[in-house]
Amino acid sequence: MNQFGRLFRIQIFGESHGPGVGVVIDGVPAGIPLQMSDFQADIERRKPGKPGTTSRQESDLPIIQSGWFNEYTTGTPVMIWFQNDDQRSADYQQHQNLARPGHADFVAEKKYNGYQDYRGGGHFSGRMTLPLVAAGVIAKKIIAPISLSAQLIEAGGHKDIEKAVHDAMEKGDSIGGLVKCEVSKVPIGLGEPFFDSLESLISHAIFSIPAVKGISFGSGFEAAKMFGSQHNDPIMDPDGRTLSNHAGGINGGISNGNPMYFQIAVKPTSSIGIAQQTIDFQTGALKQLEIRGRHDACIALRIPVVVEAVTAIVLADLFLINKKHG
């Protein structure tokens, strides 16, 4: 389903080439100051513009339709709407029966029996991350002074991101990337053992971002190569401050008061300019697919702010749960 969270609950809706996309946020406390300008910085970070991103240009102006009055939240559900203005649906009509390899086209056709909106990926589009970013802006206000910072640290396996993106564009291909997220000033006690562990909930939210294929917390997969004497983080004071941070700020599924950090792997964009083999839904025949239109050569360039947003959404939910039971 398109819902996430318990007390801070979001529901996203819309399609890439439909009238617009949006989010309903339930559980927002009353009295949070909120201005339209509060959304600008994060929305701008998600927008295309850098080499390797799509040339689609949307205004991305948030329209708050409920739960907000006199620049404060009212305590009722907040609905935020973004109008789509720059669609080119004709780019997709020529291959509407051809599944893009690596994309959700094939499974969407099978799951929804051909009734899905195929234009621009429909509900499977990266455009659906825009409402997530909007919800993240409000979530960040709830969890303050917790702060989040995510950045792309590799693209296509290279530290020189600009060159890697340029080389992929020259070939008509795409590349993925590695994003690192750090969260500071996290209080002790967020998360529960086992099924609602902090890692479990963040992972759930992170995998809602299209193109994410992996996540690791702290030392991650490197932990498999270490001795316990190396991986254990010596505790330095009664507040739980540790000498090292291989645990990534989480023990037993619960935040331990140290900075939290994790990395995510983003796959290459499925839509590329190189001819690929696929199947025609109508005839069942194998076809060569050459994709035209406006696509990101490296979608990972635009994902860091989305990572921050969904992480803030998880933390806001846990913060409100702790407050209720505290």
TORKOL-4160 file (C-alpha; in steps of 0.2 Angstrom, whole numbers, padded with zeros to 4 digits, m for minus):
326
<pt num="1" X="0000" Y="0000" Z="0000"/>
<pt num="2" X="0005" Y="0018" Z="m0001"/>
<pt num="3" X="0005" Y="0022" Z="0018"/>
<pt num="4" X="0019" Y="0022" Z="0030"/>
<pt num="5" X="0021" Y="0026" Z="0049"/>
<pt num="6" X="0010" Y="0024" Z="0064"/>
<pt num="7" X="0008" Y="0041" Z="0073"/>
<pt num="8" X="0017" Y="0051" Z="0059"/>
<pt num="9" X="0008" Y="0043" Z="0044"/>
<pt num="10" X="0011" Y="0047" Z="0026"/>
<pt num="11" X="0001" Y="0042" Z="0010"/>
<pt num="12" X="0008" Y="0047" Z="m0007"/>
<pt num="13" X="m0002" Y="0048" Z="m0022"/>
<pt num="14" X="m0001" Y="0053" Z="m0041"/>
<pt num="15" X="0008" Y="0048" Z="m0057"/>
<pt num="16" X="0022" Y="0055" Z="m0066"/>
<pt num="17" X="0012" Y="0062" Z="m0081"/>
<pt num="18" X="m0005" Y="0063" Z="m0072"/>
<pt num="19" X="m0012" Y="0080" Z="m0065"/>
<pt num="20" X="0001" Y="0080" Z="m0051"/>
<pt num="21" X="0008" Y="0071" Z="m0036"/>
<pt num="22" X="0005" Y="0074" Z="m0018"/>
<pt num="23" X="0006" Y="0068" Z="0000"/>
<pt num="24" X="m0006" Y="0067" Z="0015"/>
<pt num="25" X="0002" Y="0068" Z="0032"/>
<pt num="26" X="m0008" Y="0062" Z="0047"/>
<pt num="27" X="m0002" Y="0064" Z="0065"/>
<pt num="28" X="0007" Y="0081" Z="0063"/>
<pt num="29" X="0006" Y="0090" Z="0079"/>
<pt num="30" X="m0003" Y="0107" Z="0080"/>
<pt num="31" X="0008" Y="0123" Z="0082"/>
<pt num="32" X="0023" Y="0119" Z="0071"/>
<pt num="33" X="0028" Y="0135" Z="0062"/>
<pt num="34" X="0028" Y="0131" Z="0043"/>
<pt num="35" X="0030" Y="0143" Z="0028"/>
<pt num="36" X="0031" Y="0140" Z="0010"/>
<pt num="37" X="0049" Y="0145" Z="0010"/>
<pt num="38" X="0053" Y="0131" Z="0022"/>
<pt num="39" X="0051" Y="0118" Z="0007"/>
<pt num="40" X="0062" Y="0128" Z="m0005"/>
<pt num="41" X="0080" Y="0122" Z="0000"/>
<pt num="42" X="0076" Y="0103" Z="0000"/>
<pt num="43" X="0065" Y="0104" Z="m0016"/>
<pt num="44" X="0079" Y="0113" Z="m0025"/>
<pt num="45" X="0091" Y="0099" Z="m0020"/>
<pt num="46" X="0080" Y="0086" Z="m0028"/>
<pt num="47" X="0077" Y="0096" Z="m0044"/>
<pt num="48" X="0086" Y="0091" Z="m0060"/>
<pt num="49" X="0099" Y="0104" Z="m0067"/>
<pt num="50" X="0116" Y="0096" Z="m0065"/>
<pt num="51" X="0124" Y="0086" Z="m0080"/>
<pt num="52" X="0117" Y="0069" Z="m0080"/>
<pt num="53" X="0100" Y="0073" Z="m0074"/>
<pt num="54" X="0084" Y="0075" Z="m0084"/>
<pt num="55" X="0079" Y="0090" Z="m0094"/>
<pt num="56" X="0061" Y="0090" Z="m0087"/>
<pt num="57" X="0058" Y="0106" Z="m0078"/>
<pt num="58" X="0044" Y="0107" Z="m0066"/>
<pt num="59" X="0040" Y="0122" Z="m0055"/>
<pt num="60" X="0038" Y="0110" Z="m0040"/>
<pt num="61" X="0028" Y="0123" Z="m0030"/>
<pt num="62" X="0020" Y="0115" Z="m0014"/>
<pt num="63" X="0001" Y="0119" Z="m0013"/>
<pt num="64" X="m0004" Y="0115" Z="0005"/>
<pt num="65" X="m0023" Y="0111" Z="0004"/>
<pt num="66" X="m0026" Y="0107" Z="0022"/>
<pt num="67" X="m0019" Y="0106" Z="0040"/>
<pt num="68" X="m0011" Y="0123" Z="0039"/>
<pt num="69" X="m0018" Y="0140" Z="0045"/>
<pt num="70" X="m0009" Y="0157" Z="0048"/>
<pt num="71" X="0008" Y="0148" Z="0045"/>
<pt num="72" X="0006" Y="0135" Z="0058"/>
<pt num="73" X="0000" Y="0117" Z="0057"/>
<pt num="74" X="m0017" Y="0114" Z="0064"/>
<pt num="75" X="m0016" Y="0096" Z="0070"/>
<pt num="76" X="m0027" Y="0089" Z="0057"/>
<pt num="77" X="m0020" Y="0080" Z="0041"/>
<pt num="78" X="m0009" Y="0090" Z="0030"/>
<pt num="79" X="m0011" Y="0088" Z="0012"/>
<pt num="80" X="0002" Y="0095" Z="0000"/>
<pt num="81" X="0000" Y="0095" Z="m0019"/>
<pt num="82" X="0012" Y="0097" Z="m0033"/>
<pt num="83" X="0005" Y="0101" Z="m0051"/>
<pt num="84" X="0013" Y="0092" Z="m0066"/>
<pt num="85" X="0017" Y="0105" Z="m0079"/>
<pt num="86" X="0031" Y="0098" Z="m0090"/>
<pt num="87" X="0025" Y="0081" Z="m0096"/>
<pt num="88" X="0029" Y="0074" Z="m0114"/>
<pt num="89" X="0018" Y="0058" Z="m0114"/>
<pt num="90" X="0021" Y="0056" Z="m0133"/>
<pt num="91" X="0039" Y="0050" Z="m0128"/>
<pt num="92" X="0031" Y="0035" Z="m0121"/>
<pt num="93" X="0017" Y="0031" Z="m0133"/>
<pt num="94" X="0029" Y="0023" Z="m0146"/>
<pt num="95" X="0034" Y="0010" Z="m0134"/>
<pt num="96" X="0020" Y="0008" Z="m0122"/>
<pt num="97" X="0019" Y="m0011" Z="m0126"/>
<pt num="98" X="0038" Y="m0013" Z="m0124"/>
<pt num="99" X="0044" Y="m0016" Z="m0106"/>
<pt num="100" X="0060" Y="m0007" Z="m0102"/>
<pt num="101" X="0073" Y="m0019" Z="m0095"/>
<pt num="102" X="0077" Y="m0015" Z="m0077"/>
<pt num="103" X="0061" Y="m0005" Z="m0075"/>
<pt num="104" X="0044" Y="m0009" Z="m0066"/>
<pt num="105" X="0035" Y="m0009" Z="m0083"/>
<pt num="106" X="0034" Y="m0028" Z="m0084"/>
<pt num="107" X="0028" Y="m0031" Z="m0067"/>
<pt num="108" X="0016" Y="m0017" Z="m0067"/>
<pt num="109" X="0008" Y="m0024" Z="m0083"/>
<pt num="110" X="0006" Y="m0041" Z="m0075"/>
<pt num="111" X="0000" Y="m0035" Z="m0058"/>
<pt num="112" X="m0012" Y="m0022" Z="m0065"/>
<pt num="113" X="m0018" Y="m0031" Z="m0080"/>
<pt num="114" X="m0013" Y="m0017" Z="m0092"/>
<pt num="115" X="m0023" Y="m0003" Z="m0083"/>
<pt num="116" X="m0008" Y="0005" Z="m0075"/>
<pt num="117" X="m0002" Y="0023" Z="m0081"/>
<pt num="118" X="0013" Y="0018" Z="m0091"/>
<pt num="119" X="0018" Y="0037" Z="m0095"/>
<pt num="120" X="0034" Y="0041" Z="m0087"/>
<pt num="121" X="0033" Y="0026" Z="m0076"/>
<pt num="122" X="0017" Y="0032" Z="m0069"/>
<pt num="123" X="0016" Y="0028" Z="m0050"/>
<pt num="124" X="0033" Y="0020" Z="m0051"/>
<pt num="125" X="0042" Y="0036" Z="m0057"/>
<pt num="126" X="0055" Y="0044" Z="m0047"/>
<pt num="127" X="0044" Y="0059" Z="m0047"/>
<pt num="128" X="0035" Y="0051" Z="m0033"/>
<pt num="129" X="0050" Y="0056" Z="m0022"/>
<pt num="130" X="0044" Y="0074" Z="m0022"/>
<pt num="131" X="0030" Y="0072" Z="m0010"/>
<pt num="132" X="0042" Y="0062" Z="0001"/>
<pt num="133" X="0054" Y="0077" Z="0002"/>
<pt num="134" X="0039" Y="0088" Z="0006"/>
<pt num="135" X="0034" Y="0076" Z="0021"/>
<pt num="136" X="0052" Y="0076" Z="0026"/>
<pt num="137" X="0053" Y="0095" Z="0028"/>
<pt num="138" X="0039" Y="0094" Z="0041"/>
<pt num="139" X="0047" Y="0078" Z="0049"/>
<pt num="140" X="0064" Y="0088" Z="0051"/>
<pt num="141" X="0055" Y="0101" Z="0061"/>
<pt num="142" X="0047" Y="0088" Z="0073"/>
<pt num="143" X="0064" Y="0079" Z="0076"/>
<pt num="144" X="0074" Y="0095" Z="0079"/>
<pt num="145" X="0088" Y="0097" Z="0085"/>
<pt num="146" X="0092" Y="0080" Z="0076"/>
<pt num="147" X="0101" Y="0085" Z="0060"/>
<pt num="148" X="0103" Y="0074" Z="0044"/>
<pt num="149" X="0116" Y="0075" Z="0030"/>
<pt num="150" X="0116" Y="0064" Z="0015"/>
<pt num="151" X="0128" Y="0065" Z="0000"/>
<pt num="152" X="0133" Y="0055" Z="m0015"/>
<pt num="153" X="0151" Y="0049" Z="m0012"/>
<pt num="154" X="0153" Y="0038" Z="m0027"/>
<pt num="155" X="0145" Y="0036" Z="m0045"/>
<pt num="156" X="0148" Y="0021" Z="m0056"/>
<pt num="157" X="0161" Y="0015" Z="m0043"/>
<pt num="158" X="0172" Y="0031" Z="m0045"/>
<pt num="159" X="0175" Y="0045" Z="m0033"/>
<pt num="160" X="0176" Y="0058" Z="m0047"/>
<pt num="161" X="0158" Y="0059" Z="m0049"/>
<pt num="162" X="0158" Y="0072" Z="m0062"/>
<pt num="163" X="0169" Y="0062" Z="m0074"/>
<pt num="164" X="0159" Y="0046" Z="m0071"/>
<pt num="165" X="0143" Y="0054" Z="m0076"/>
<pt num="166" X="0151" Y="0063" Z="m0091"/>
<pt num="167" X="0158" Y="0046" Z="m0097"/>
<pt num="168" X="0141" Y="0038" Z="m0095"/>
<pt num="169" X="0132" Y="0051" Z="m0105"/>
<pt num="170" X="0145" Y="0050" Z="m0119"/>
<pt num="171" X="0140" Y="0032" Z="m0121"/>
<pt num="172" X="0121" Y="0034" Z="m0120"/>
<pt num="173" X="0122" Y="0024" Z="m0104"/>
<pt num="174" X="0118" Y="0026" Z="m0085"/>
<pt num="175" X="0127" Y="0023" Z="m0069"/>
<pt num="176" X="0122" Y="0021" Z="m0051"/>
<pt num="177" X="0130" Y="0028" Z="m0035"/>
<pt num="178" X="0134" Y="0026" Z="m0017"/>
<pt num="179" X="0125" Y="0038" Z="m0004"/>
<pt num="180" X="0131" Y="0041" Z="0014"/>
<pt num="181" X="0119" Y="0048" Z="0027"/>
<pt num="182" X="0124" Y="0054" Z="0044"/>
<pt num="183" X="0112" Y="0059" Z="0058"/>
<pt num="184" X="0118" Y="0068" Z="0073"/>
<pt num="185" X="0111" Y="0073" Z="0090"/>
<pt num="186" X="0100" Y="0057" Z="0090"/>
<pt num="187" X="0094" Y="0054" Z="0108"/>
<pt num="188" X="0095" Y="0037" Z="0116"/>
<pt num="189" X="0080" Y="0025" Z="0115"/>
<pt num="190" X="0073" Y="0027" Z="0097"/>
<pt num="191" X="0068" Y="0010" Z="0090"/>
<pt num="192" X="0062" Y="m0007" Z="0097"/>
<pt num="193" X="0070" Y="m0024" Z="0097"/>
<pt num="194" X="0067" Y="m0035" Z="0082"/>
<pt num="195" X="0053" Y="m0031" Z="0070"/>
<pt num="196" X="0053" Y="m0012" Z="0074"/>
<pt num="197" X="0071" Y="m0010" Z="0076"/>
<pt num="198" X="0078" Y="0007" Z="0070"/>
<pt num="199" X="0088" Y="m0002" Z="0056"/>
<pt num="200" X="0072" Y="m0011" Z="0051"/>
<pt num="201" X="0061" Y="0004" Z="0050"/>
<pt num="202" X="0074" Y="0015" Z="0041"/>
<pt num="203" X="0077" Y="0001" Z="0029"/>
<pt num="204" X="0059" Y="m0001" Z="0025"/>
<pt num="205" X="0058" Y="0018" Z="0021"/>
<pt num="206" X="0074" Y="0019" Z="0011"/>
<pt num="207" X="0068" Y="0004" Z="0000"/>
<pt num="208" X="0053" Y="0015" Z="m0004"/>
<pt num="209" X="0065" Y="0026" Z="m0014"/>
<pt num="210" X="0065" Y="0020" Z="m0033"/>
<pt num="211" X="0082" Y="0013" Z="m0038"/>
<pt num="212" X="0088" Y="0009" Z="m0020"/>
<pt num="213" X="0096" Y="m0009" Z="m0020"/>
<pt num="214" X="0105" Y="m0010" Z="m0004"/>
<pt num="215" X="0109" Y="m0003" Z="0013"/>
<pt num="216" X="0122" Y="m0005" Z="0027"/>
<pt num="217" X="0123" Y="0003" Z="0044"/>
<pt num="218" X="0139" Y="0007" Z="0053"/>
<pt num="219" X="0153" Y="m0004" Z="0047"/>
<pt num="220" X="0140" Y="m0014" Z="0037"/>
<pt num="221" X="0147" Y="m0029" Z="0027"/>
<pt num="222" X="0165" Y="m0025" Z="0033"/>
<pt num="223" X="0159" Y="m0031" Z="0050"/>
<pt num="224" X="0160" Y="m0049" Z="0043"/>
<pt num="225" X="0178" Y="m0047" Z="0041"/>
<pt num="226" X="0182" Y="m0041" Z="0058"/>
<pt num="227" X="0185" Y="m0048" Z="0076"/>
<pt num="228" X="0174" Y="m0044" Z="0090"/>
<pt num="229" X="0188" Y="m0035" Z="0098"/>
<pt num="230" X="0189" Y="m0024" Z="0083"/>
<pt num="231" X="0171" Y="m0021" Z="0080"/>
<pt num="232" X="0165" Y="m0018" Z="0098"/>
<pt num="233" X="0164" Y="0001" Z="0102"/>
<pt num="234" X="0172" Y="0005" Z="0119"/>
<pt num="235" X="0160" Y="0015" Z="0130"/>
<pt num="236" X="0168" Y="0031" Z="0136"/>
<pt num="237" X="0156" Y="0039" Z="0148"/>
<pt num="238" X="0139" Y="0037" Z="0157"/>
<pt num="239" X="0130" Y="0045" Z="0142"/>
<pt num="240" X="0135" Y="0031" Z="0131"/>
<pt num="241" X="0148" Y="0040" Z="0120"/>
<pt num="242" X="0159" Y="0027" Z="0111"/>
<pt num="243" X="0177" Y="0028" Z="0106"/>
<pt num="244" X="0173" Y="0020" Z="0089"/>
<pt num="245" X="0156" Y="0019" Z="0080"/>
<pt num="246" X="0156" Y="0003" Z="0070"/>
<pt num="247" X="0138" Y="0000" Z="0076"/>
<pt num="248" X="0133" Y="0016" Z="0067"/>
<pt num="249" X="0124" Y="0023" Z="0082"/>
<pt num="250" X="0112" Y="0008" Z="0085"/>
<pt num="251" X="0113" Y="m0007" Z="0097"/>
<pt num="252" X="0099" Y="m0020" Z="0098"/>
<pt num="253" X="0089" Y="m0010" Z="0086"/>
<pt num="254" X="0089" Y="0005" Z="0097"/>
<pt num="255" X="0098" Y="0022" Z="0095"/>
<pt num="256" X="0113" Y="0023" Z="0108"/>
<pt num="257" X="0116" Y="0042" Z="0107"/>
<pt num="258" X="0130" Y="0041" Z="0095"/>
<pt num="259" X="0129" Y="0048" Z="0078"/>
<pt num="260" X="0120" Y="0037" Z="0066"/>
<pt num="261" X="0126" Y="0033" Z="0049"/>
<pt num="262" X="0122" Y="0021" Z="0035"/>
<pt num="263" X="0126" Y="0019" Z="0016"/>
<pt num="264" X="0114" Y="0015" Z="0002"/>
<pt num="265" X="0117" Y="0008" Z="m0015"/>
<pt num="266" X="0108" Y="0016" Z="m0030"/>
<pt num="267" X="0106" Y="0006" Z="m0046"/>
<pt num="268" X="0109" Y="0014" Z="m0063"/>
<pt num="269" X="0094" Y="0022" Z="m0071"/>
<pt num="270" X="0084" Y="0009" Z="m0082"/>
<pt num="271" X="0080" Y="0021" Z="m0097"/>
<pt num="272" X="0096" Y="0022" Z="m0107"/>
<pt num="273" X="0100" Y="0026" Z="m0125"/>
<pt num="274" X="0108" Y="0010" Z="m0130"/>
<pt num="275" X="0097" Y="m0003" Z="m0139"/>
<pt num="276" X="0091" Y="m0017" Z="m0127"/>
<pt num="277" X="0081" Y="m0033" Z="m0130"/>
<pt num="278" X="0063" Y="m0034" Z="m0123"/>
<pt num="279" X="0046" Y="m0041" Z="m0126"/>
<pt num="280" X="0031" Y="m0034" Z="m0134"/>
<pt num="281" X="0016" Y="m0036" Z="m0122"/>
<pt num="282" X="0003" Y="m0037" Z="m0136"/>
<pt num="283" X="0012" Y="m0050" Z="m0148"/>
<pt num="284" X="0024" Y="m0059" Z="m0136"/>
<pt num="285" X="0038" Y="m0056" Z="m0149"/>
<pt num="286" X="0055" Y="m0051" Z="m0144"/>
<pt num="287" X="0060" Y="m0033" Z="m0149"/>
<pt num="288" X="0074" Y="m0021" Z="m0149"/>
<pt num="289" X="0070" Y="m0006" Z="m0138"/>
<pt num="290" X="0078" Y="0011" Z="m0141"/>
<pt num="291" X="0072" Y="0023" Z="m0128"/>
<pt num="292" X="0070" Y="0041" Z="m0131"/>
<pt num="293" X="0064" Y="0055" Z="m0120"/>
<pt num="294" X="0071" Y="0064" Z="m0105"/>
<pt num="295" X="0080" Y="0053" Z="m0092"/>
<pt num="296" X="0093" Y="0054" Z="m0079"/>
<pt num="297" X="0110" Y="0046" Z="m0083"/>
<pt num="298" X="0113" Y="0046" Z="m0064"/>
<pt num="299" X="0098" Y="0046" Z="m0053"/>
<pt num="300" X="0109" Y="0045" Z="m0038"/>
<pt num="301" X="0113" Y="0063" Z="m0040"/>
<pt num="302" X="0096" Y="0068" Z="m0034"/>
<pt num="303" X="0093" Y="0055" Z="m0021"/>
<pt num="304" X="0103" Y="0062" Z="m0005"/>
<pt num="305" X="0089" Y="0074" Z="0000"/>
<pt num="306" X="0076" Y="0060" Z="m0002"/>
<pt num="307" X="0086" Y="0049" Z="0009"/>
<pt num="308" X="0086" Y="0063" Z="0022"/>
<pt num="309" X="0067" Y="0065" Z="0020"/>
<pt num="310" X="0062" Y="0047" Z="0023"/>
<pt num="311" X="0075" Y="0045" Z="0037"/>
<pt num="312" X="0067" Y="0060" Z="0046"/>
<pt num="313" X="0050" Y="0053" Z="0043"/>
<pt num="314" X="0055" Y="0037" Z="0052"/>
<pt num="315" X="0063" Y="0047" Z="0066"/>
<pt num="316" X="0048" Y="0058" Z="0068"/>
<pt num="317" X="0036" Y="0043" Z="0070"/>
<pt num="318" X="0047" Y="0036" Z="0083"/>
<pt num="319" X="0049" Y="0052" Z="0092"/>
<pt num="320" X="0030" Y="0054" Z="0093"/>
<pt num="321" X="0028" Y="0036" Z="0099"/>
<pt num="322" X="0041" Y="0038" Z="0113"/>
<pt num="323" X="0033" Y="0055" Z="0118"/>
<pt num="324" X="0016" Y="0046" Z="0119"/>
<pt num="325" X="0023" Y="0032" Z="0130"/>
<pt num="326" X="0035" Y="0043" Z="0139"/>
